[in-house]
Amino acid sequence: MITVELDKDYIEQEFKAELKKRLDELESQKVFWDIKELSEKTSMSISHLKSHLIYEPGFPRYKVGKKQVFPVKETQEYLLKWVKENG
């Protein structure tokens, strides 16, 4: 008789790692963030973003109707440069 034992903790850990990887891939497919997503991604409050970042010359933002949107890749690049210069 063959007995198979599964390590439930290992399976759960691998599942969570793979799920996170897939969710990150889906997230990176977004083209724009809104102000709320920008706040979540940077862990900065909306008021802090407005007073210190998004109105700075060169910050990548576009107005679509009354809503501001931020192109994900350009914004990520700007933020990395900004934090290196101001960190």
C-alpha positions in Angstrom: 0.0 0.0 0.0 1.2 3.5 -0.9 0.7 6.4 1.6 1.0 10.0 0.5 1.4 12.7 3.1 1.1 16.4 2.2 2.6 19.2 4.2 -0.4 21.6 4.4 1.7 24.5 5.6 4.1 24.2 2.7 1.2 23.9 0.2 -0.5 27.0 1.7 2.8 29.0 1.7 3.4 28.1 -2.0 -0.1 28.9 -2.9 0.0 32.3 -1.3 3.3 33.1 -3.0 2.0 32.1 -6.4 -1.2 34.1 -5.8 0.7 37.2 -4.8 2.9 36.8 -7.9 -0.2 36.6 -10.2 -1.9 39.6 -8.4 1.2 41.6 -8.9 1.2 40.8 -12.6 -2.4 41.8 -12.9 -1.7 45.1 -11.0 1.2 45.9 -13.3 -1.2 45.6 -16.3 -3.0 48.8 -15.2 -2.2 51.8 -17.4 -3.4 54.5 -15.0 -3.8 55.0 -11.3 -6.3 57.4 -9.8 -5.4 59.5 -6.7 -6.7 56.9 -4.3 -4.6 54.2 -5.9 -1.5 56.5 -5.9 -2.1 57.1 -2.2 -2.3 53.4 -1.5 0.8 52.5 -3.7 3.0 55.2 -2.0 1.6 54.9 1.5 1.2 58.6 1.5 -2.0 60.5 2.3 -3.8 62.2 -0.5 -3.2 65.6 1.1 0.5 64.9 1.3 0.6 63.9 -2.3 -1.2 67.0 -3.3 1.0 69.3 -1.3 4.4 67.7 -2.1 4.2 65.8 -5.3 1.5 65.8 -7.9 1.6 69.6 -8.6 5.4 69.6 -9.0 6.6 70.4 -12.5 7.3 67.1 -14.4 5.0 64.9 -12.3 3.2 62.7 -14.7 -0.5 63.5 -14.5 -3.4 64.0 -16.9 -6.8 65.4 -16.5 -9.6 63.3 -17.9 -12.8 65.3 -17.4 -12.7 66.3 -13.7 -10.6 63.4 -12.7 -6.8 63.3 -12.6 -5.0 60.1 -13.7 -1.4 59.1 -13.3 0.3 56.8 -15.9 1.6 53.9 -13.8 5.1 53.3 -15.4 5.9 57.0 -15.7 4.7 57.7 -12.1 6.7 54.8 -10.7 9.9 56.1 -12.5 9.3 59.6 -11.2 8.7 58.4 -7.7 11.9 56.4 -7.6 13.9 59.3 -8.8 12.1 61.7 -6.4 12.7 59.5 -3.4 16.4 59.1 -4.2 16.8 62.8 -4.5 14.7 63.7 -1.5 15.2 60.7 0.8 
